[in-house]
Amino acid sequence: MMATWLLPSLAGLFLYGIGQGLVKKNIADVPPARFCLYFVVAKAILNLSYYAAFRDQPLFAPEASIFSGICLVGYLLEGTGWLLYFQAIVHGPITIVGTLSAAYPALTVLFARLFLAEALTSGQYAGVALVIAGCIGLSYAPPAPGAKITSPRWIPLSFAALVLWGTYGTILKHAYTLPGASEANALIFSTIGSAATLGTYGLLHGLRGSHSRREWVSSFTPMGMMAGGDIAFIVATRYGPVSLTSVITGAYPLVTVVFARYVLGERIGAWQGLSIAGILAGIYLTPGPG
């Protein structure tokens, strides 16, 4: 039974990590708002394809109305968290904002313990702590010379994004306990939530300038991987504890750093090596006995 959530979690880890690596490779040529636009398109294609292939419940069945409503709220919160994150990196130091964003699984673990009664073993909690600490370590980078903070608004924006992302996973897991729950249907609401938030942001700020075929290919590929990672997380959380699925999939900086080392030619320092070792040890511990 562990494989039903552990394998999708690991799939999400690799899809997120490689997708982020490709974004890093192309970010100088494609503005973030346009990445949002491409992400919504990729998400719609993959999510609707999954829904068509694996739907098992009517989408708007009366008994599933609460499940549908909670899923939609959760995905609106997730998308809003991304919008706040983009605003935070505009006004504040990306070194701190990015590091804070890597800590969101810690809130998911806390909320799952308080509101879903998910209790892990002491070894699993140690693994969770190692993964989160390692991700924070990998996400930190020295501030760029001459970097300026344009507004103190980045502080509440960053923490609000952190809380929204931590809440989203907890809400999704709670929704799965309700009548009519279906991961295929959850993907439909994921598409709607992303379109209403990231899609709106992309339309407002990402349409300016030219859109070449090369840009579509270089942007759609990583966004497709990110959308695939979302599917893997949704499936994993359907069958496993969100305290663990969010932590494992959230460890994608591990894959991104390795990708950057061997594909982009970036060096891995001693601090990054220590962080990678911590994440690997934590992932080994998180599944627990069996």
N, C-alpha and C positions, 0 to 999 in steps of 0.2 A: 504493500500500500504506500510505502514511503516514496516509491518511484513515481507515483502519480502526481506528486507535487515537487519532488526534488529534481527530476529530469527537466520539467518545464522551467523551474527556477534557474537551473544551470544554463538552459537554452537562452533565457532572458538575459542572464549575465553576459554571455558571449555576444548576443545580438546588440545589446546596449553598448557594450564596450567597443566593438568594431565600428558600430554606427557613429559613436562619439569620436573615434579616431579619424574616420573619414570626414566628419564635420570639421575637426581640427585642421585637417589637410586642406579643406576648401573654404574655410571661414573668411580668408582674406579676399576672396572673390565674390562671395555671396553674403549679403547682409542678413542678420538674424531674423528680421521680419519676413524675409522671403523664405528662409528655412521653415518658418512656421507655416507658411502657405503650402509649401511642398509637403510638409509633414501631414497636414490635414488631408491633402489629396491622397497620399500614400496610405494613410490610416483608413480612409473611406474605402479604397480599393481592397485592401487586405481584410478589413473587418467585415465588409459586406460579403466577400468571398467565403470567409470562415462561417459566417451566418448561413449562407446558402447551403454550405456543405454539411454543417453539424447542428442546425437548429433542431431543438427537441421540445420546445414549448411555444405556444402562441405568443406573439410579441405583446399584444394588448389584452391578454386574458384578464377578466375581472379579478380573479384571485391573486394575480401577480401585480396588481396596481401599486401596492406599497413597495414591493421589490423594485419596480420600474422607477418610481419616484425617488427612492433612496439612491439608486444607481445614478440617476441623472444629477441629483444634488452632488454626489461624490465627484463626478467627472467635471461638473462646473467648478467645484472647489479646486480640483487638480489643475484645470486650465487657468483659473485665476491665479493660482500659485506661480505658474510659469510667467504670466504677465507681470506680476509683482517682481519676480526675479529679474526679468529683462529691465525693468525700471531701476531696480537696485544696482545693477552693474553699470547703468548709465551714470548714476549719481555717486556711487561709492567705489571703493577699492575692490576689484575683482578677486584679489588674493584672499580677502576676508569673506566676501559674499559667496565665492565658490566653496570655500572651506565650510561655511555654515550650511550650505545646501547639501553637502555630503553627509551631514549629521541627521537628516530627516528620518532614517529608519529607527533611530533611537526613540523618537517620539511615537512612532508606530508601535514599537515594542511596549512602551509605557501605556499608551492608550489601549492596546489590546489586553494588557494585564488588568487595567482598571475597569474597562467597559465590556470586554468579551470574556473575561476570566481565563485567558490563555496563560497558563503557568508552565515555564520551562524548567528543566533541570539546572543545577548549578553549573554543570559543564556546558550546557547550551548557552546560558547567560554569559559565561566566560568567552565562548566562541563569538557571540554577538558583539561583545565589547571589543574583542580583537579586530573583528571585521570593520566595525564603525571607526575605531581609532585608526586603523590602517587606511581607510578611505579618506578620513580627514587629513592624514599625513600625505597621501598622494595628491590630494586636491590643493594643498598649500603650495604656493609659489612665491618667491621673493617679489616685493613690489617693483614695478617697472620704474626706472629713473624718470623723475619729473612727473609721475602720476599725480593727478589732482583729484580731490574730492569736491564735487560741485555742489553738493547739498547733504545735510545730515539726514535727509529723508531715507537714505539707503538703510539705516538701522531698523526702523519699524517695517520697511518694505521687506527686508531680508527675513526678519523674524516672522512676519505674517506669512510669507511664502513657506517657511519652514513648518509652521503650524498647519497650514492647509495641506501640504504634502503628507505630513504625518497623519492627519485626520482622514485623508482620502482612502488610504489602505484599510484603515479600521472600519470605515463606513462600508467599503466593498465587502469585507468579510462578514459584517453584520447582515448585509443584504442577502448573502448566500444562505442565511438561516431562515429566510422567509418563504412563504408559499410561492410556487411558480418560479423559483430561482433557476437561472440558466446562464452559463457563461457566454453562450452564443447571443442571447438577448442583451447581456451586459455590454457586449461589443457594440451593439447598435447605439446604446446610450453613451458609450465612450466616444463614438463618432460624432454624435450630436453635441456633446459637451465640448469636444475639441473644436468643432466648427464654430460654435457660439463664442468661444474665447480666443483661441489661437488663430482661428480662421478670420475672425473680425480684425484682429491685430495685423495679420498678414495682408489683408485687403487694404487696410488703411495706410500701412507703412511699407509694404513690400512690392507694390505694383510699379513703383517708379523705376525708370531705367529700362534697359533692354533685357529680354529673356531669350538667350540663345539655347540651341539644342544641347550644346555641351554643358551649359549650366543646369539644364533640366536633368541630364544624366548624372552629373557629378553630385547634384543635390538630392535627387529622388532616391538614389541607391542608399545613402546613409539614412534618409528619412524612412525608407522602407524597412530597414533593419531596426530602427527605433520603434516603428509601428509593430513589427514582428515581436520585439521585446515586450511591448505592452500586451500583446495577445498571450505570450508565454506567462507573464505575470498574472493575468486574469485567470488563466487556466490553473496555474499553480495555486493561487489563493482560493480557488474553488474547492480544492482537495486538501490543502495543507494549512498550517497555522500562519497567519499573516506576520506574526512575530519573526518567522524564519524566512518566508518567501520574500518579504520586503528587504530583509538584510542581505540575502544572497544575491538577488537581482540588483540591489543597490551597490554591490561591490564591483560594478562594472569599471571603475577607474583602474582596477587591476589589469583588465584586458586592454584598456585604452593605453596604459603606459607601456605594456609589452608591444602593442601594435606600433606605437610611436617610436619605440626603440628599433624595431626590425624593419619597419616600412618607411618611417619618416627620418630615420637616422638619428634620433635624439638619444642622448646619453641618460643612463640611469645612475643617479648618485647613491651614496651610502644611505641617506635618509629614505629615499624611495625604495631601496632594496630592503631595508628594515620594515617598511610599511607593507611591502608585498609579502614578506615572510609572515607578518602578523595576519594579513587577510587570508592567506592560504591555511594557516593554522586554525583560524576562526572558522573558515568554511568546513574544514575537517571536523570540527567539534559541533557545529550547529545541528546536524541531523540527529545527534544523540544516539543512544543505544539502539542497535539493530540496523 
